[in-house]
Amino acid sequence: MGITVKFIGALRHVSGGNSQIIDCAECSVRELIGKISGSSPDLKRDLLGGEGENVRPNSLVLVNGREISVLDGLDTVLKDDDEVVFIPVVHGG
């Protein structure tokens, strides 16, 4: 059991793969990001801004298909079998 973490687009390269299973039950999204970025500081930089207070505006974080802003943000508590998806937002014209 664990949390399934998926990376979309350019975050696949920074994270080193498409997905991971992380043992992080009863931790927050913020704590999960700390765990997954331990071996990749670039990943933390790409996901968090403002001293780790917020998700960067060019990133979406989904927990079980719901954006964390409609949950408890970075303080959203995760359970075994949850799925967290990190998606970079690309703007262009």
C-alpha positions in Angstrom: 0.0 0.0 0.0 1.0 3.6 -0.3 0.4 6.8 -2.1 0.6 6.7 -5.9 2.4 9.8 -7.2 2.3 10.6 -10.9 4.2 13.2 -12.9 3.0 14.7 -16.1 4.9 16.4 -18.9 8.2 18.1 -18.0 7.9 17.0 -14.4 8.6 13.4 -15.6 12.1 14.4 -16.5 12.8 16.3 -13.2 11.3 13.6 -11.0 13.1 10.8 -12.9 10.0 8.9 -14.0 6.3 8.7 -14.6 5.2 7.5 -11.2 6.2 6.3 -7.8 4.6 4.6 -4.8 5.4 6.5 -1.6 4.8 5.3 1.9 3.3 8.5 3.3 -0.1 7.6 4.8 -1.5 10.3 7.1 1.0 12.9 5.8 0.1 16.2 4.1 0.7 17.0 0.4 3.5 19.4 1.7 5.2 16.5 3.5 4.8 14.3 0.4 6.5 16.9 -1.7 9.3 17.0 0.9 9.7 13.2 0.6 9.7 13.0 -3.2 12.0 16.0 -3.6 14.6 14.7 -1.2 16.5 13.2 -4.0 15.6 15.9 -6.5 15.8 19.5 -5.2 14.8 20.7 -8.7 11.5 19.0 -8.3 10.7 21.0 -5.1 11.8 24.2 -6.8 9.5 23.5 -9.7 6.5 22.7 -7.5 6.7 25.1 -4.6 7.1 28.9 -4.5 7.3 31.5 -1.7 9.5 29.6 0.7 7.4 26.5 0.3 4.2 28.2 1.3 2.3 27.7 -1.9 2.1 25.6 -5.1 3.7 27.6 -7.9 1.2 29.1 -10.3 2.5 27.0 -13.1 1.7 23.7 -11.4 -1.5 21.8 -10.6 -1.7 19.2 -7.9 -4.6 16.8 -7.9 -5.5 14.4 -5.1 -7.8 11.6 -6.4 -8.8 13.9 -9.3 -9.5 17.0 -7.3 -7.3 20.1 -7.3 -5.9 20.7 -3.9 -7.2 24.3 -3.8 -10.7 22.9 -3.3 -9.4 20.6 -0.5 -7.0 21.8 2.2 -4.3 23.0 -0.1 -0.8 21.8 0.8 -2.2 20.7 4.2 -4.5 18.1 2.5 -4.0 14.8 4.5 -3.3 11.8 2.3 -4.4 8.2 3.0 -3.2 4.8 1.7 -4.3 4.2 -1.9 -4.7 8.0 -2.7 -3.4 9.2 -6.0 -1.5 12.5 -6.3 -0.8 13.9 -9.8 1.6 16.8 -10.4 0.8 18.6 -13.7 2.9 21.5 -15.1 0.7 24.2 -16.7 2.0 25.5 -20.0 0.9 28.9 -21.3 1.4 30.1 -24.8 0.0 32.1 -27.5 
